[in-house]
Amino acid sequence: MTSPSVFRQVFSEAGNVSMERLDGWFDQSTATFGGRDVVETVNEIVGNAARFDYQQVSSQLPRLDLPDLSPFVRSMLALNHRRVHQDESGMSFQTPDEWKKTPGVRGSYEGLIFDRSDRSNNAAQRILGVGHKVIDGAIQQAKTCEASVTVLAGSIIRRPIMTFRVVDQVTTESGVVRTVTVDVEWSPEKGIEPILLRDEDLLVKCNELTRGAVTRLIQEPDRPADAENVEVFISQAQQFLENRLNELDLPFKVPSVSPLAVIWPENGT
């Protein structure tokens, strides 16, 4: 997909790069095909980019890594009434019963980490990421949750965040990506312009909201004092999103937007 001269240049210059910098230097040197971003090139060639390994070199990729999963795992353990013990070796806990339904899941885990740079002998078992049975179990349980509205203290969140699922109604295409999550942060009556958040942006924001907070499950949460405004806000936010879909550059032929969840500030907006 690129001229052989590019690789000749890479190999000829590699001798001048220290071993400590070689990995990063090679990724940066080969981040484009003929001067074009790798995401754009692969999308044009194969129609989607979901299965291509970019080594985090494209500016279009989410800048997230394994540590961004930690708050999610901790929250899911708290909701399952499991205590987390953290020390220099990593995270340890008793496995929730719901996760044990998957074959191969252990009754407890010790020394789990969110660090892909670990090179110890048992790193494959200790590093937590998508594909690890702990993460997969947490995700599967989270997907069964029927709750779609949560209320947070006004000191934690200032404006409502409405989450939408965008799907492609055309199913004949060969692309892998069929659903994306997009969020609108908005407070119309305050004259604040709405903010579009991609899924990775919402993950970062939710991590910030839950940092240092105590997670607990309330069986019958209090109804928002201004609950009648929720549906109005959702409708307004959905209309705003539908009008701005072209800015997201989604690989969909016929995108369709539907509400997914709401994070609502307590005591109004």
N, C-alpha and C positions, 0 to 999 in steps of 0.2 A: 504493500500500500504506500510505500515511499521509495524514494530513489536510493540505490545502494550507496551513493556518495555520502548520504547522511550518516550511515553506519560506519563508513570508512573514516569519516571525520570524528565520530564518537570514539572509535577504537584508537585512533591516532592520538587523541587528546587525553585519553583515560590514564596514560602513564604519568601525567603531570598532576593527577588528583590523589590526595591522600586516601588511605583506606577508610578513615573515619568519615570522609565526606562522599565516598564513592556512590553509595546507594542513592542519596538525595541528588547528587550531581547527575547521575544517569537518568533518573526519573525526569528531572527538569530538562535535560538535553533531548529527551525523546518524547516530550509531552505533546508534540504536534506532529501531524502527518503532512508533509509538504507545506508547513507554515500554518496549518489550520488546526483549530482545537480538536482534540481527539473525540470529544462528545459529538460535535457536529459531524465529523467524518464518519464515525460508526453509525450514527443515526441515518445518515444519507445512504450508507452502503447496505445495512441490514435492517433498517426500519425501526430499531429500538436499541437502547444501550444498557438494558437491565443486567445482561450477563457478561458485560465486558469489564475486565479488571483494569482500572485506570491508575492504580497505585496513588490515588489522591493527588493527581497532577493537573487535573482540569479545574478551571475557575468555576465551572458550572456544577461541580459536585458539592453535596452538603459537607460542611466542615465539622463533622461530628466524629466521635471516636468512642471506644468502649466505655470510658468513664461516664459518658452521658447516659448510660443504661443504669448506673448505680442507684439513683433516686427511685426509678421505677421498681427495681427489684426490692429495695428496702420497703417501699410502700406496700407492695404485694405481700411481703412477709409480715408486715405489721397488720394488714387486714386479715391475715390468717392467724393472728395472735402468736407469731413466732418472734422471739427475741433474736437480735443480731449481735454477735460478739465480734468486735474488730480489734485486731492487734497487728503487730508488724508482719505476721505471716499472711494476713488477709482476713476475709470474712468467713464466719462460721455460724451455722444455725441448724435447727431441726427441720427437716423437710415437711412442708404442709401436706396433709393427707390428700388434698385434691391433686397435687403434683405426682403423688406416688402411683397414680393410676397408669402412668406410662411405664412400660417395661424398661428396666435398667436404671430407674431412678433410685438413688440410695436413700436410706432413712435419715442420714445427716451428712453435712458437708463441712469441711474445714479448710482454711487457707485459700479460699476462692479470691481471685483478683480480677481487676478490670485493666490489665496491662499486657498488651500484645508483645511487648519487648522482652517479656520473661523468657529465659532460655534454659530453665531448669528441666530435669529429666521428666517430671510429671506436669509440665506446662500445659499440655493438651487437656488434662483433666482439671487444672486449676483456673485457667483463663476463661472468664465468662463472656460470652458473646452469643449472637443468634446462631442456633445450631446446638448449643449446649443444652442438655435436658432441663437444667434449672430455668434458663431463660425461656425455652419453649413451653415449659409448664406454666410459667407465670403469664406468658402471652395468651395461651389457650384459656386459662381461667379468666383473664381480663376480658377476653372477647365474649365470654358468656354473661358478663355483667349487663343488666338491663337498664341501669341508671344512665340518664342522659343529661341531667341538670345537677350541678353542684353549686353550693353557695359558700363563698369564702368571705372572711372578715374584710371590711372596707380598708383596714390597715394593710392588708396583703395585696388586694387587687383594686385598682382604681376604676377600671372600666370593664364592661362586659366583654367576654370573648366568645364568639359564636363559631363553632367548628362545622364545616360542611364537607360532605363527601362528593367528589366530582368523578363521574364514571363516563366511559365512552359507550354510547348506545349502539355503535357499530361494532359487532363482534366478529366480523369476517377477516379483520386484519391479523397479521401474524405477530404483532408486538406483544411483549410480556406485560408491560405496564397497562393496567386497565382501570386502576383506581388511584386517586391521589387525595390527600387531605389538605384543605385550605381553611384558613381561619381569618375572621374579621374582628378586629378590636375597635370598638366604637362607642361613643357617648354623644349622640346627636344633640340633645338638649343643651350640652355644654359648648356647642359650636366647635367641637374637635373633629378634625377630618378623620375618616375611617382609615385603619391601617390593615393592609393585607399581610398575613403571615403564612409562609409556606410551612409544610409539616415539620421540617427541621428547626425552623424558627420557633414554632410552638413548643417543641420539645425542650429547647433551651429555656424558654420563658417559664414553662411549667416546672422545670428543675429549679429555677430561681425562686419561684413562688413557694416551693416546698422545702427549700433549704432551711434547715433548723426547725421546721415545723413538726408537730407531733401528728402522725397519721392515725386516724381511728375511724371505724365504721359506725355510722349512726343509722339504726334501722328505720327510724321515722324522723328524718331531718325537718327542721322548721321550714315552713313555707315562706318564700321571699315576701317581704312586706309589699312590694310593688309587682307581684306576680303577673298582674294583668299586662304589664309592659313587656314581658318576656316574648310573647308571640309577636308583638308589634316590632320589637327589635330584630327578631329573627327574620321576619319578612323584609324589613328594610335592608338588613345586612345581606340577605340572599339576592335581592335585586341589585345591590351595589356590586356584589361578586360577579353576577351574571354579566353585568355591563363591563367588567374589567377582565374577563377570562382571557382575552387575547394577550394581556400583559404577562400572563403566566407561561406562555409558550408551551402549552400542553400538547402531547402527541395524540390528541383525540380528534376524530372526524366529527362526531356529534356529541359534545359534552353535555352532561346533565347534572344539575346541582341539587342536592337534598340535604336538609339539616341533619347533623350527627350528634352534637353535644353543645352544652352551654356552660360556661363558667361565669357565675353572676356575683357581683359584690353585694354584701349584706348592707341593709339600710340604704337602699337606693344606689344611684350611680354617682 
